[in-house]
Amino acid sequence: MNIKSLLTTTLLVSSLALSAQNRDIAYAITGDGNNDFTWMNIRQVDLSTGKVVKTLFERSKTNYTITDIRTKKTVDQSALVNGNVFASKDYPTSTYVAAAAYDIRSNKLFFTPMRMGELRWLDLNIKNEQPKFFTLQTDAFLVGNVNDEANHITRMVIAADGYGYAITNDGNHLFRFTTGKTPVITDLGNLIDADSNNGISVHNKCSSWGGDMLADAFGKLYVISANKNVFVVDINTRITSFKGTITGLPVQYTTNGAAVAADGNIIVTSANFFNGYYKFAISDLSASKITDSDIKYNASDLANGRLLLQKEANAANKFSVSNTNLRVATYVTGEAKVFPNPVTTSTFNVNLSDQQPGLYSIILSDVVGRTLQTKTVSVIKGNQTEQVNILSRPAKGVYMVKVLDAQNQVVITEKIVLE
């Protein structure tokens, strides 16, 4: 193996990923502008200014291809019957889009058109060509009557664990999906109102439908409803806690799109009220307008690869490793416990033979500490090697594997290269 070539490639991939993460760019689902409410266009927005900087896909103007990943059939705009972009399944954003999520690892923009029951994505790795869309037909998204507003998917995000998550308007279906070549979609069930919500339910149409969803670096989801209410979702239990109501927004302003800016603030936009972009901190939910932000294009959704509370998570992760008062075991410095390295397939192995019997967590994370996936294993006395399947293949580069015991002591930590 050419080690110099491997290091150069790894550094290039890492720098590109870091550059993409540092750009204050989000993807917006918009209309044509000037009081147009057909949410079928995809544009790039600079979150620091609230201005549209690039159009990636524009209704009835942009040529495209869309490929069904199961049948391998690819069609373009010539497949439209009578040129109807509003109803044809062969049009990428027909029936409107209100839920999108950007996966920074694969550089894909995932979304689902309403009333269609398909997961779609735009491959953003393809440059200087017509947009290439892909679609996965799935019964998982076809819950109940597709024309019933309660069943429309209007919130979507890629979480810290690397999975995509989507929620129906009524909160009765929390979907999880992988972001690999052929996504796997799982219905995790309904959201559960926390006892502390004091009657403000995530299922209530007036207070809690619509809006968008964010994820934080600690593994939580945040539902921002169209009516300005914020809920925090524990993915494992689905228990949903009411955090509060955003203040400082115009009465007519519905919060339909949300994304995390470079400074950690949340940027929101309205699908129905042309009054620009607003920002607020999750700590106080007090919004202020971004001066001179765009008022031409309303947006039904915003999506970028940034996680809420990332700085706080990085600080906590650094503290937990460096603080000698915490229960942090000695790192393995001898024989490698994670193999093969580099990883050239979708699996790697962890040697747990030196560990005491008990429960352990194997964590795969990126170099800045974001957890991509976790596997819980039971160690029995004697030789034991655990195989880990990489659930959502991230971009090539350097990653971390940590093993924690039942007391959250770090007993193994190693860098691995994914090829």
C-alpha positions in Angstrom: 0.0 0.0 0.0 1.2 3.5 -0.8 1.2 5.1 2.6 1.9 8.6 1.3 -1.0 8.3 -1.2 -3.3 7.1 1.6 -2.4 10.0 3.9 -2.8 12.5 1.1 -6.2 11.1 0.3 -7.3 11.0 3.9 -6.2 14.6 4.5 -8.0 15.8 1.3 -11.2 14.0 2.3 -11.0 15.4 5.9 -10.3 18.9 4.7 -13.2 18.8 2.2 -15.6 17.5 4.9 -14.4 20.2 7.3 -14.8 22.9 4.6 -18.4 21.8 3.9 -19.2 21.8 7.6 -17.7 25.3 8.1 -19.6 26.9 5.2 -22.7 28.7 6.5 -24.9 27.3 3.8 -28.3 25.6 3.9 -30.6 24.1 1.3 -34.0 25.7 1.1 -37.2 24.3 -0.5 -38.9 27.4 -2.0 -41.5 28.7 -4.4 -40.8 30.8 -7.4 -40.9 34.0 -5.3 -43.2 37.0 -5.1 -46.0 35.3 -3.2 -45.7 31.9 -4.9 -46.5 29.0 -2.6 -45.5 26.1 -4.7 -42.7 24.6 -2.7 -40.9 22.7 -5.5 -37.6 24.5 -6.0 -34.2 23.8 -4.3 -31.9 26.8 -3.6 -28.8 27.4 -1.5 -29.1 30.0 1.2 -26.3 31.8 3.1 -27.5 31.6 6.7 -25.3 34.5 7.8 -27.2 36.9 5.6 -30.5 35.1 4.9 -30.0 35.5 1.2 -30.4 33.0 -1.6 -27.0 32.5 -3.3 -27.7 29.7 -5.8 -30.5 27.9 -7.5 -30.0 24.1 -7.9 -33.4 23.1 -9.2 -36.2 25.4 -10.5 -39.7 24.2 -11.4 -40.4 23.8 -15.1 -37.0 25.3 -16.0 -34.2 22.9 -14.8 -33.5 19.8 -16.8 -33.0 16.7 -14.6 -32.9 12.9 -14.4 -34.6 10.7 -11.8 -33.7 7.1 -11.2 -35.7 4.5 -9.3 -33.0 2.6 -7.4 -35.0 -0.6 -7.3 -36.0 -0.9 -11.0 -32.9 1.1 -12.2 -35.2 3.0 -14.5 -34.0 6.5 -15.3 -36.3 9.2 -16.8 -36.1 12.9 -17.5 -38.5 15.7 -18.2 -39.6 14.1 -21.4 -41.5 11.5 -19.4 -44.0 14.0 -18.1 -47.6 13.6 -19.4 -48.7 16.9 -20.9 -45.8 18.5 -19.1 -47.6 18.3 -15.8 -45.0 18.9 -13.1 -47.6 19.0 -10.2 -48.9 15.4 -10.2 -46.4 13.2 -12.1 -44.3 10.8 -10.1 -41.6 11.3 -12.7 -41.1 14.9 -11.5 -38.7 15.1 -8.5 -40.6 17.6 -6.4 -44.2 17.1 -7.6 -46.9 17.3 -4.9 -44.7 19.8 -3.1 -42.0 19.2 -0.5 -42.1 20.2 3.2 -39.4 17.9 4.6 -35.7 17.8 3.7 -32.4 16.7 5.3 -28.8 17.2 4.3 -26.4 14.4 4.9 -22.9 15.9 5.1 -21.2 12.5 5.0 -22.6 11.4 1.6 -23.3 15.0 0.3 -26.9 14.1 -0.5 -30.1 16.2 0.1 -32.9 13.8 1.2 -36.5 14.8 0.9 -40.0 13.3 0.5 -42.8 14.8 -1.7 -46.1 14.9 0.2 -48.8 12.4 -0.6 -46.4 10.2 -2.5 -44.8 7.6 -0.2 -41.3 7.9 -1.6 -37.9 8.8 -0.1 -35.9 10.9 -2.6 -32.5 12.5 -2.8 -30.4 14.8 -4.9 -26.8 13.8 -5.3 -24.8 16.9 -4.7 -21.5 15.2 -5.6 -22.4 15.7 -9.3 -21.0 19.0 -10.5 -21.7 21.1 -13.6 -24.3 18.7 -14.9 -28.1 18.5 -14.8 -29.3 17.5 -11.3 -29.6 13.8 -10.8 -32.3 12.7 -8.4 -32.9 9.2 -7.0 -36.1 7.7 -5.5 -37.0 4.8 -3.3 -40.7 3.7 -3.4 -41.6 2.5 0.1 -44.8 1.4 1.8 -43.3 2.7 5.1 -44.2 6.3 4.3 -47.7 5.3 3.1 -49.5 5.5 6.5 -53.3 5.8 6.4 -54.9 8.1 3.8 -52.2 9.9 1.9 -54.4 12.9 1.3 -55.0 13.3 5.1 -52.8 16.2 6.3 -52.2 14.3 9.5 -50.1 11.8 7.6 -47.9 14.2 5.6 -44.2 14.1 6.5 -43.2 17.7 7.2 -40.1 17.3 9.5 -36.8 15.6 8.6 -33.2 15.7 9.7 -30.0 13.7 9.8 -29.1 13.1 13.5 -25.8 12.7 15.3 -26.0 8.9 15.0 -25.9 9.2 11.2 -29.5 8.1 10.7 -32.1 10.2 9.0 -35.3 10.9 11.0 -38.7 12.0 9.7 -42.0 12.7 11.5 -45.6 12.9 10.3 -47.7 16.0 11.1 -49.6 14.3 13.8 -46.5 12.8 15.5 -47.9 9.3 15.3 -45.0 8.1 13.1 -41.3 8.6 13.8 -39.4 7.2 10.9 -35.7 6.3 10.9 -33.8 5.8 7.6 -30.3 4.9 6.6 -28.5 7.1 4.0 -26.5 4.5 2.1 -27.0 3.3 -1.5 -30.3 1.6 -0.7 -31.9 3.3 2.3 -33.7 1.1 4.9 -36.7 2.8 6.5 -38.1 1.8 9.9 -41.3 3.1 11.6 -40.2 3.6 15.3 -43.8 4.4 16.4 -45.5 7.4 17.9 -44.1 10.3 19.8 -45.0 10.2 23.5 -45.9 13.4 25.4 -43.8 13.9 28.5 -45.8 14.3 31.8 -44.2 17.8 32.2 -45.8 19.1 29.0 -48.8 20.5 31.0 -51.3 19.7 28.2 -49.2 21.0 25.3 -49.2 17.9 23.1 -46.9 17.3 20.2 -49.9 15.7 18.5 -52.1 18.8 18.7 -52.9 20.2 15.2 -53.1 23.8 16.3 -50.0 23.9 18.4 -47.7 21.3 17.0 -48.1 20.2 13.4 -45.8 21.3 10.5 -42.5 23.1 10.9 -39.1 21.5 10.8 -36.7 19.4 12.8 -33.2 19.8 14.1 -30.8 17.4 15.8 -28.2 18.2 18.5 -24.7 16.7 19.1 -25.9 14.8 22.2 -28.3 12.6 20.2 -31.7 14.5 20.7 -34.2 15.7 18.1 -35.9 19.1 18.2 -39.3 19.6 16.6 -40.0 23.3 15.8 -43.7 23.3 14.9 -45.2 25.8 12.5 -46.9 27.5 15.4 -43.5 28.4 17.0 -43.4 25.7 19.6 -40.3 23.7 20.4 -40.2 20.1 21.5 -37.2 17.9 22.4 -37.4 14.2 21.4 -35.5 11.4 23.1 -35.0 9.0 20.1 -34.7 5.9 22.3 -37.9 6.4 24.3 -39.7 8.7 21.9 -40.7 10.8 24.9 -41.2 14.3 23.7 -40.8 17.3 26.1 -42.2 20.8 25.5 -39.3 23.3 25.7 -41.2 26.5 25.0 -42.5 29.0 22.4 -40.3 31.1 20.2 -40.9 34.8 20.9 -40.1 37.9 18.8 -41.7 36.7 15.6 -44.6 38.5 13.8 -48.0 37.1 14.6 -48.5 35.8 11.0 -45.0 34.2 10.9 -45.1 30.4 10.7 -41.9 28.6 11.5 -41.6 26.1 8.6 -37.9 25.9 8.0 -35.1 25.6 10.5 -31.3 25.1 10.4 -28.3 25.6 12.7 -25.9 28.5 11.7 -22.2 28.5 12.2 -22.5 30.5 15.4 -24.9 27.9 16.9 -28.0 30.0 16.5 -31.1 28.6 14.9 -32.3 30.2 11.7 -36.0 30.0 10.8 -38.0 30.9 7.8 -41.7 31.0 7.0 -43.5 29.2 4.1 -46.5 31.5 4.3 -45.3 35.0 5.3 -42.7 36.9 3.3 -40.9 38.7 6.0 -37.3 37.4 5.8 -35.2 35.2 8.1 -35.0 35.2 11.9 -32.5 33.8 14.4 -32.6 32.7 18.0 -30.6 30.8 20.6 -32.0 27.5 21.9 -31.3 28.7 25.4 -33.9 31.5 25.4 -36.0 31.1 22.2 -36.0 34.9 21.7 -35.9 35.6 17.9 -34.6 38.7 16.1 -34.7 39.5 12.4 -31.7 39.0 10.2 -31.3 42.5 8.7 -31.8 42.7 4.9 -32.5 39.0 4.6 -34.4 37.6 1.6 -38.1 38.5 1.3 -38.6 37.2 -2.2 -38.5 33.5 -1.6 -40.5 31.9 1.2 -39.2 28.4 2.3 -41.1 25.4 3.4 -37.9 23.7 4.7 -34.3 24.4 5.5 -31.6 21.7 5.7 -27.8 21.7 6.4 -25.3 19.3 8.1 -24.8 21.3 11.3 -25.8 19.9 14.7 -27.2 22.0 17.5 -25.0 22.3 20.7 -21.9 21.1 18.8 -19.5 23.4 20.6 -20.9 22.3 24.0 -20.6 18.6 23.0 -17.0 19.2 21.8 -16.1 20.8 25.1 -17.8 18.0 27.1 -16.0 15.4 25.0 -12.6 17.1 25.5 -13.3 17.5 29.3 -14.3 13.9 29.7 -11.0 12.7 28.1 -8.7 15.2 29.9 -10.2 15.5 33.4 -8.3 13.1 35.7 -11.1 13.1 38.2 -13.4 11.2 35.8 -13.4 7.5 35.4 -11.4 7.3 32.2 -9.4 4.1 31.8 -5.9 4.0 30.2 -6.0 4.0 26.4 -4.8 1.0 24.6 -1.3 1.8 23.3 0.0 -1.7 22.6 -1.4 -4.2 20.1 -4.3 -2.8 18.0 -7.7 -3.9 19.2 -9.6 -2.7 16.1 -9.0 -4.5 12.8 -8.7 -4.5 9.9 -7.3 -1.0 9.6 -7.8 0.6 7.0 -11.4 -0.7 6.7 -12.2 -1.5 3.1 -15.6 -3.2 3.6 -18.7 -2.4 5.7 -17.5 -4.1 8.8 -14.6 -4.0 11.3 -13.8 -6.1 14.4 -13.0 -5.2 18.0 -11.0 -7.5 20.2 -12.6 -7.6 23.6 -10.7 -10.5 25.0 -8.9 -8.5 27.7 -12.1 -7.1 29.1 -14.0 -8.2 32.2 -17.4 -9.8 31.7 -20.2 -7.3 31.4 -22.0 -4.9 29.0 -19.9 -2.6 26.8 -20.7 0.1 24.2 -18.8 0.2 20.9 -19.0 3.8 19.5 -18.0 4.9 16.0 -17.6 8.7 15.8 -16.0 11.3 13.5 -12.9 13.1 14.5 -14.8 16.0 16.1 -16.6 13.6 18.4 -20.0 13.3 16.7 -21.4 9.8 17.3 -22.3 8.0 14.1 -23.5 4.7 15.7 -23.4 2.7 18.9 -23.5 -1.0 19.4 -24.1 -2.6 22.9 -22.4 -6.0 23.4 -22.1 -8.5 26.2 -18.7 -9.8 27.0 -18.3 -13.3 28.4 -15.2 -14.5 30.1 -12.6 -15.8 27.6 -11.6 -14.8 24.1 -14.2 -12.6 22.3 -14.1 -10.6 19.1 -17.1 -8.5 18.1 -17.9 -7.7 14.5 -19.4 -4.2 13.9 -21.5 -3.5 10.8 -21.2 0.1 9.6 -24.9 0.9 9.3 -24.6 4.1 7.2 -21.4 4.2 5.3 -19.8 7.6 5.9 -17.3 9.4 3.6 -13.8 8.0 3.3 -11.4 9.3 6.0 -10.3 9.0 9.6 -12.7 8.0 12.4 -12.6 7.0 16.0 -13.7 3.8 17.7 -14.2 3.9 21.4 -15.3 1.1 23.8 -17.0 2.1 27.1 -17.8 -0.2 30.0 -21.0 -0.2 32.0 -19.5 2.6 34.2 -18.8 4.7 31.1 -15.1 4.2 31.4 -13.2 4.4 28.1 -11.4 1.0 27.9 -10.4 1.1 24.2 -9.9 4.0 21.8 -8.3 3.8 18.4 -8.3 5.7 15.1 -9.4 3.9 12.0 -9.3 4.8 8.3 -12.4 4.0 6.2 -11.6 3.5 2.6 
